[in-house]
Amino acid sequence: MRRALTRIAHEILEKNKGTRNLMLVGIRTRGVPLARRLANKIEKIEGVRIPIGSLDITLYRDDLKEREANPVLYDSDLPVGVQDKIIVLVDDVLFTGRTVRAALDALVDYGRPRRIQLAVLVDRGHRELPIRADYVGKNVPTSRRETIAVRVKEIDNEDGVILQERIELSP
């Protein structure tokens, strides 16, 4: 995970020719600590602290009615305006693309960024929407019966990526 994030940090800097107008925005939940780690790596490389935000996409999800009756809402925190910024959305796993679509909708409610890019730790395929990541830590081909769980120390007390078979319980 550390090497993948270091590589992504270098790729972000290279593609954007440095840190000017750059802001990282983590998609809650595990995208937030990943965005912080990327920002720390960028600071070590460039000597510049870039703004880090967090985005709660709960109310923007297209499956909200199918999920919990009372969803847990978190605050979104964007420390600076997004207008004319280069925003790198950060998430743990890219799967169908629906989370990213919701994040795009939520982000543009805050203004009009100059550019939005996507960084993910794991891309597992199976897209349902025409979305692709600009920066990928690892491509992990999966079947629909499998799931990927990313664990981060800040939330789970350990770092890791777990590939597991989905268990279907019969009624």
C-alpha positions as CSV (number, residue, x, y, z in Angstrom):
1,M,0.0,0.0,0.0
2,R,2.9,2.4,0.9
3,R,4.6,1.8,-2.4
4,A,1.4,2.2,-4.4
5,L,0.6,5.5,-2.7
6,T,4.2,6.8,-3.2
7,R,3.9,6.0,-6.9
8,I,0.5,7.7,-7.2
9,A,1.8,10.8,-5.4
10,H,4.7,11.0,-8.0
11,E,2.2,10.5,-10.8
12,I,-0.1,13.3,-9.5
13,L,2.8,15.7,-9.3
14,E,4.1,14.8,-12.8
15,K,0.8,15.0,-14.5
16,N,-0.1,18.3,-12.9
17,K,3.4,19.8,-13.1
18,G,3.7,20.3,-9.4
19,T,1.2,21.4,-6.7
20,R,-0.2,24.7,-8.0
21,N,-4.0,24.8,-7.5
22,L,-4.0,21.2,-6.4
23,M,-6.4,19.9,-3.7
24,L,-7.0,16.3,-2.6
25,V,-10.5,15.3,-1.7
26,G,-11.1,11.9,0.0
27,I,-14.4,10.2,-0.5
28,R,-15.7,9.0,2.9
29,T,-14.8,6.7,4.5
30,R,-11.5,5.2,3.6
31,G,-10.7,7.7,0.8
32,V,-10.1,10.4,3.5
33,P,-7.1,8.7,5.2
34,L,-5.7,7.7,1.8
35,A,-5.9,11.4,0.7
36,R,-4.1,12.4,3.9
37,R,-1.4,9.9,3.2
38,L,-1.0,11.1,-0.4
39,A,-0.8,14.7,0.8
40,N,2.0,13.8,3.3
41,K,3.9,12.0,0.5
42,I,3.5,15.0,-1.8
43,E,4.7,17.3,1.0
44,K,7.8,15.2,1.5
45,I,8.5,15.2,-2.2
46,E,7.8,18.9,-3.0
47,G,8.0,20.6,0.4
48,V,4.5,22.0,-0.1
49,R,1.4,21.2,2.0
50,I,-1.6,21.0,-0.2
51,P,-5.2,21.3,1.0
52,I,-7.1,18.1,1.8
53,G,-10.8,17.8,2.0
54,S,-13.4,15.1,2.7
55,L,-16.6,14.5,0.9
56,D,-19.7,12.7,2.1
57,I,-21.7,11.3,-0.9
58,T,-24.5,9.6,1.1
59,L,-27.3,11.8,-0.2
60,Y,-26.0,11.7,-3.8
61,R,-26.0,7.9,-4.1
62,D,-28.5,6.5,-6.7
63,D,-29.1,3.5,-4.4
64,L,-30.0,5.5,-1.3
65,K,-33.6,4.1,-1.2
66,E,-32.2,0.5,-1.4
67,R,-29.8,1.1,1.5
68,E,-30.5,1.9,5.2
69,A,-33.7,3.7,6.1
70,N,-31.8,6.2,8.3
71,P,-28.4,6.7,6.6
72,V,-25.5,8.0,8.7
73,L,-24.5,11.4,7.4
74,Y,-21.0,12.9,7.9
75,D,-19.9,16.4,7.2
76,S,-18.1,17.2,4.0
77,D,-15.1,19.4,4.7
78,L,-13.5,21.4,1.9
79,P,-10.9,23.7,3.5
80,V,-10.7,26.0,0.4
81,G,-13.1,26.7,-2.4
82,V,-13.0,24.3,-5.4
83,Q,-13.4,27.1,-8.0
84,D,-10.5,26.8,-10.6
85,K,-8.8,24.1,-8.5
86,I,-7.4,20.8,-9.8
87,I,-9.2,18.3,-7.6
88,V,-8.0,14.8,-7.1
89,L,-10.8,12.7,-5.7
90,V,-9.4,9.8,-3.7
91,D,-11.1,6.5,-3.0
92,D,-10.1,3.1,-1.9
93,V,-11.8,0.8,-4.5
94,L,-13.2,1.6,-7.9
95,F,-15.9,-0.9,-8.9
96,T,-19.1,0.1,-10.8
97,G,-18.3,3.8,-10.9
98,R,-21.5,4.8,-9.1
99,T,-19.6,6.1,-6.0
100,V,-17.5,8.3,-8.2
101,R,-20.5,9.6,-10.1
102,A,-22.1,10.5,-6.7
103,A,-18.9,12.2,-5.7
104,L,-18.8,14.3,-8.9
105,D,-22.3,15.4,-8.3
106,A,-21.5,16.3,-4.7
107,L,-18.3,18.2,-5.6
108,V,-19.8,20.4,-8.3
109,D,-22.4,21.6,-5.7
110,Y,-19.4,23.4,-4.2
111,G,-18.3,25.2,-7.4
112,R,-16.6,24.6,-10.7
113,P,-13.2,23.0,-10.5
114,R,-10.7,23.5,-13.3
115,R,-10.2,19.8,-13.5
116,I,-11.3,16.7,-11.6
117,Q,-9.1,13.6,-11.5
118,L,-9.5,10.3,-9.8
119,A,-7.0,8.3,-7.7
120,V,-7.9,4.9,-6.4
121,L,-5.9,2.3,-4.4
122,V,-7.6,-0.6,-6.1
123,D,-9.5,-0.9,-9.5
124,R,-11.4,-4.1,-9.6
125,G,-13.3,-3.6,-12.9
126,H,-17.0,-4.3,-13.6
127,R,-17.8,-0.7,-14.5
128,E,-21.5,0.2,-15.0
129,L,-20.7,3.8,-15.8
130,P,-18.1,5.3,-18.2
131,I,-15.6,6.2,-15.4
132,R,-12.0,5.4,-15.2
133,A,-9.3,6.4,-12.7
134,D,-6.4,8.7,-13.6
135,Y,-4.2,7.1,-10.9
136,V,-4.4,3.4,-9.8
137,G,-2.4,1.7,-7.1
138,K,-3.3,-1.8,-8.3
139,N,-5.6,-3.4,-10.8
140,V,-7.2,-6.5,-9.3
141,P,-9.4,-8.4,-11.7
142,T,-12.3,-9.9,-9.7
143,S,-15.4,-11.9,-10.3
144,R,-18.8,-10.5,-9.3
145,R,-18.9,-13.1,-6.5
146,E,-15.8,-11.5,-4.9
147,T,-15.4,-8.4,-2.8
148,I,-12.4,-6.3,-2.0
149,A,-12.1,-4.7,1.4
150,V,-9.4,-2.1,2.0
151,R,-8.3,-1.8,5.6
152,V,-6.5,1.4,6.8
153,K,-4.8,1.9,10.2
154,E,-6.6,5.1,10.9
155,I,-10.0,3.3,10.9
156,D,-9.3,-0.4,11.1
157,N,-6.1,-0.5,13.1
158,E,-4.3,-2.3,10.2
159,D,-3.4,-1.8,6.6
160,G,-4.4,-4.3,4.0
161,V,-6.4,-5.3,1.0
162,I,-8.6,-8.3,1.3
163,L,-10.1,-10.2,-1.6
164,Q,-12.9,-12.5,-0.4
165,E,-15.7,-14.5,-1.9
166,R,-19.2,-13.0,-1.2
167,I,-21.3,-15.3,0.9
168,E,-24.9,-15.6,-0.1
169,L,-27.2,-16.5,2.8
170,S,-30.4,-18.2,1.9
171,P,-33.7,-17.2,3.6
